[in-house]
Amino acid sequence: AQKVTQAQTEISVVEKEDVTLDCVYETRDTTYYLFWYKQPPSGELVFLIRRNSFDEQNEISGRYSWNFQKSTSSFNFTITASQVVDSAVYFCALSQWVTGGGNKLTFGTGTQLKVEL
Amino acid sequence: DAGITQSPRHKVTETGTPVTLRCHQTENHRYMYWYRQDPGHGLRLIHYSYGVKDTDKGEVSDGYSVSRSKTEDFLLTLESATSSQTSVYFCAIGGGREKLFFGSGTQLSVL
């Protein structure tokens, strides 16, 4: 069975601090995708990144970076120089191929990030 | 942004009544999904569709049915709503070799 663990329920930081959100996953599939989504207080789910299991290169996008380590089944997300606008719930998700070729996502329970002035 | 529209955005209903939620997409995407979000559970898959009239169950499908008669519309029906189905429901499109995008969500309260 697939599982995603986000052990950090809530993190509070002061603006400009760096913060890392942890994600550990379990799967028996050899091919899969990992995702991060952001859910701001307005409630929508914003796609941040999708990573293929064959691509272990770290990725950086502005203040965001992701560290994928297959050996430890982790896909951690770091925000550098955090800002108040980063306050949101962040979800990590793992895909599984389903009938017809789509992806079923298994989500973690989310990490609530609060960035204060 | 992906063209996904969910309706209604909010609904309050009574236990035992039928409820239908609609997801409409303008992306002509093959795959569509219904998830529910509950505190402490993240999002969980209810049903998904991989084409017109092709649907399958997710992990929390009991009490729900779906239909997809057109590529652009994916309907989620609660045949007889219960209080345990009070939740936020999200529709998503994509997957396969493409990104997965979510609609804005429907807040459903069953009293």
Interface residues (C-beta under 8 A of the other chain):
Chain A: V4 F35 Y37 G43 E44 L45 F47 R50 F91 A93 S95 V98 T99 G100 G101 G102 N103 K104 L105 F107 G108 T109 G110
Chain B: R30 Y31 Y33 Y35 G40 H41 G42 L43 R44 L45 Y48 Y50 G51 D54 D56 G58 V88 F90 G94 G95 G96 K99 L100 F101 F102 S104 G105
